[in-house]
Amino acid sequence: MHWKHITAISLVLVSLSGCSFTDQLVHRIDINQGNYIDPIAVQELKFGMSKEQVKFLLGQPMLIEVGYPNIWYFVQWLKPGHGKAKQKELTLIFDNKGLLIGMEGDFEPGTKFFETIH
């Protein structure tokens, strides 16, 4: 009789803790959405770059608002399989000639941002 009690208690404990324990054993893929914002490419951005040059470095922006074609939004969202979601944003501002004049968001301009373009 004693082993039946131990078995029953073991089964109850396993069933109660099973969800939290086995969750880490199950493989979950990383989910990436939006732009991949390469920090090295962001460091290469320079004041006065054309929109074409910026597209070559970073790719197509996630959003260009109608009525505000000189503001580009890059958004990167990453949810690791067993971690918390992280979002990074980069906003680039161009003048009316289509030249880069500023950037905002989760990335800092590179040390050579204000150097002249050759």
Helices and strands as residue ranges (DSSP letters): H 2-23, E 31-34, H 39-43, H 51-58, E 63-64, E 71-79, E 86-94, E 100-105
